[in-house]
């Protein structure tokens, strides 16, 4: 068993109103702690739409889902909208469904649909 | 029945990650389909997180045992994972659980682990001063192989 790389957060802006945040690594307790500051920095600047790209996440536990919920609430609280991007048959999608979070935060496996939903706000 | 695969850890986050990676590797070795591997690894993570957070000093000072078995069941195959810890008695199958939130505004960023554990759990017993929780997943014999 090799040691997983540290969990990281990067982001890019798509125009003035949309930000894509990319999380990579394992979102267990260790990984969620590693990425918390980076995620907070990535959402500090208000954007109308935020896509959190989880396609590079190898494992998502409830502690990581909790961080995503808190982030979505923060963004919504200032009038923005957050969606998740995850591969259709992936461990991340399994976690989101088992935690029933796909009913609270929109989840897409298609980047184009994720972008348009994040901008529309539904 | 396959020879049980087992690992012993201490109750902390680094060891929980080690156990999760071990379970994923052991499941792959036993040709457990990826969807079931994902469910089992998530359940294990949540069970260990509960032990670390709520098990108390006894849980942290005594080893935690994790055992995996894969066996035929009713023409299908089933994987069973048993976690044994010396922490405070806790039955996740009967513990009170908050109703699921109806909206993002209602959602709390914690407390989801119990619901995940219940979806996989097969049984709980308290024996010899330890919790023994078994959870599992099953699949068709002819499901895709890794």
Boltz contact constraints between the chains, C-beta under 6 A:
constraints:
  - contact:
      token1: [A, 1]
      token2: [B, 21]
      max_distance: 6.0
  - contact:
      token1: [A, 1]
      token2: [B, 25]
      max_distance: 6.0
  - contact:
      token1: [A, 28]
      token2: [B, 17]
      max_distance: 6.0
  - contact:
      token1: [A, 28]
      token2: [B, 45]
      max_distance: 6.0
  - contact:
      token1: [A, 29]
      token2: [B, 13]
      max_distance: 6.0
  - contact:
      token1: [A, 30]
      token2: [B, 13]
      max_distance: 6.0
  - contact:
      token1: [A, 30]
      token2: [B, 17]
      max_distance: 6.0
  - contact:
      token1: [A, 61]
      token2: [B, 45]
      max_distance: 6.0
  - contact:
      token1: [A, 62]
      token2: [B, 46]
      max_distance: 6.0
  - contact:
      token1: [A, 62]
      token2: [B, 112]
      max_distance: 6.0
  - contact:
      token1: [A, 62]
      token2: [B, 113]
      max_distance: 6.0
  - contact:
      token1: [A, 66]
      token2: [B, 109]
      max_distance: 6.0
  - contact:
      token1: [A, 66]
      token2: [B, 110]
      max_distance: 6.0
  - contact:
      token1: [A, 69]
      token2: [B, 107]
      max_distance: 6.0
  - contact:
      token1: [A, 69]
      token2: [B, 109]
      max_distance: 6.0
  - contact:
      token1: [A, 70]
      token2: [B, 109]
      max_distance: 6.0
  - contact:
      token1: [A, 72]
      token2: [B, 104]
      max_distance: 6.0
  - contact:
      token1: [A, 91]
      token2: [B, 38]
      max_distance: 6.0
  - contact:
      token1: [A, 94]
      token2: [B, 38]
      max_distance: 6.0
  - contact:
      token1: [A, 95]
      token2: [B, 42]
      max_distance: 6.0
  - contact:
      token1: [A, 98]
      token2: [B, 116]
      max_distance: 6.0
  - contact:
      token1: [A, 98]
      token2: [B, 119]
      max_distance: 6.0
  - contact:
      token1: [A, 99]
      token2: [B, 112]
      max_distance: 6.0
  - contact:
      token1: [A, 100]
      token2: [B, 100]
      max_distance: 6.0
  - contact:
      token1: [A, 104]
      token2: [B, 104]
      max_distance: 6.0
  - contact:
      token1: [A, 104]
      token2: [B, 107]
      max_distance: 6.0
